[in-house]
């Protein structure tokens, strides 16, 4: 859980996973790093994937996969989540058939590049999740303070101006709580994103190894 849900909850429709992911990634590397201990997901935090967990082929460390034009063209296609695993497998099989005598070397480069890009995207998403979690904590504290202020002002409200101010503060608490709840619902889906990327990396590794000679 990100944090305990504040009072005055409002039922709202959750954001789509894609929209929430976009929000996480928009801030980019310029955003301040989140403090340690902000991981809000029930899934264990694994900061970086290790190729040895899924790859039984030749070492991929320090390979310049960008230097091979065919590899560099296919890597982003394989890494992109919009490419289904079925389509990715077909791309890999076609690539292997055209690779010639350097088949295994080119396939190793292909995995090196795809793994690097998946790992990079995964790291960005995880950093974004922790920034998102910090924003939720900050918002929760703001709602708590606004609720305390609201209770105090309600007791002291005597004039029409006071009551108008109370009504305005009530709307602010409700609005902030709605934002909090919507973000919390979106986080459940976003927390699945690193797992989906893990599964993608495993599937790509298996598909490439299946066509190596």
N, C-alpha and C positions, 0 to 999 in steps of 0.2 A: 504494500500500500504506500501511496505517496505521503499522506498524512491523514489524520482523522478529519472526517468531513465536518465542516463548520455548520452551524445551525441555519435555519431558513432555506433548506434545500428546495430547488425548483426542478421539476422533471423537464428535461430537454432532450432533443434528439442528438445522438452522438455525432461527432465529426466523422467523416470517412477516414479510413486509414491513410489513404493517399494524401488527403488534405492535411492531416496531422503530421505526416512525414515531411511534407513540403514545409510546414511551419518549423519543424525541427532543424531542417537543413538550410533555411534561408539565412539564419544568423551567420553561418559560416565560421571560418577560423578566427575572424576578428573578434568574435564574442568572447567574453571573459570565461575562463575555464571554471567549471563547477567545482565547489569544494568536495573533498573526499567524503564518502558516506552518503551520497545522494541517490544511489541506485534504487529506483522505486519498483522494479519489476520482480515478480515471483521467480522468474528464470534466473539462475546463477549468472553473475557477471564474469564473462571470459573476455578480457580486453582484446586479445588478438588470437586469431586462428593460427594453428601450426600446420604446415603442409604435411608433416609426417603423420598426422592423424588420418589423412585421407589419401595420400599419394605414395605409391610404392615404386614409382619410376625413378629415373635419374634425378640427382639434386637439382633444385631450381634456384638456389641462392645465387645472386649476382649475375643472372642471365640478362643480356640486353635484348629483350624480346622486341623492343621498338625498332631494332635494326632490320628486322625481317618485315617487309611491306605486307606480305600476305597475312602474317600473324597479327601485325598491328591493326590490320583492317578487321579481322574477325574477333579479336579479343573483346572490344566493347559490345559486340553483338551477343557474345556468350555471357558476358557479365551482366547485361541488362535484364532486369526482372521481367520486362515486357516480352522477352523471348522465352517461349515455353521450353521446358526441358526436352520435349519431343523435337521441336524445331532445332534446338541447340545440338541435339544428338545427330540430326541429319546434316547440319553444317559441319560437324566434326568428322563424320564419315566421308563426306565429300572432300573435305580438306585433306584427309588421310589418303584418299585415292589419288589426289593430285600432287602429293608431297614428294613422290619419287624415292630415290635412294636415301634421302635425308629424312625419311618419314618420322623416325623416332625422335630425332633431334628437333624437328620442327614441331612435333606434337608436344614435346617437353617445353619448348618455348611458348606454345599456345597455352598450356596449363599455367606456366609461370606468370604470364600476363593476366590471364583471367583470374587467377588466385589473388594477384596483387590488387587488381581493381575491386574485386569483391571485398577483400579485407579492408581496403581504404574506405569504401562506402559504409561498411559495417562499423568501422571506428567512428566515422562522422555521425552516424545515427546514434551510437551509444553516447557520444559526447553531447549530442543534442538532447537525448533523453534526460541526462543529468541536469542540463541547463533548464529544461522544461520542469523538472522536479523542483529545482530551486525557485523558479517563478511561482509554482504552486504553493510552496512553503511561504514565500513572501506574501502571496495573495491571501492565504489562510490567516496570517498574522494581521493583515490589514482588515479583513472581515471581522476578526475577533475584536480589534480596537474599535471599528465602526459600530459594532453591536453594543459594546460597553458605552460608547458615546451616545448612542441612540437611547439606551435605557436611562441614562442620566438626564438627557434632554427631555424625554417624555415626562419624567417626574417634575421637572422644573418649568414645563411649558405652561405659561399663563396667558400670553397674548396671542393674537392671531398670527403675528410674525413668528413667534416661537413655534406655533403649531405648523406653520408652513415650512419652517426649517426642519422640524421633525419629519414631516412627510417627504421632504427632499432627501433626507438622510436614509429613510426607510427604502426609498427607491434605489439609492446607491448601494445599500447592503444587498438588496435583492438582485441587482444587476451584477455586482461582483460575485455573488454566490452562484448565479447562473453561469457566468464565465468559468468559475472554478469547477462546477459539476460537468460542464461540457468538456473541458480539458481532461478531467479525470476519466471520463468515459472513453475519450479518444486514446488515452494512454494505454488502456488495456490492449487495444489493437496494435499500437505502435510497439509495445514490448515484444510482440511476436516477430518483428522485422529482423532482428539479429538471428533468430532461430531459422527463419526462412532463408536467410543468406547462408547460414551454416549448411543447411540442406542442399542449397544450390551448389555450393562449392564441392560437396561430396558427390553430387550427381554428375557434375562436369568432370571431376577427377575420374570417376568410374567410366564415363563415356569415352574419355580420351584413352584411358588404359586399355579399354576393350579393343581399340583398333591399333594398338602398338604391336609391333612384330618382335 
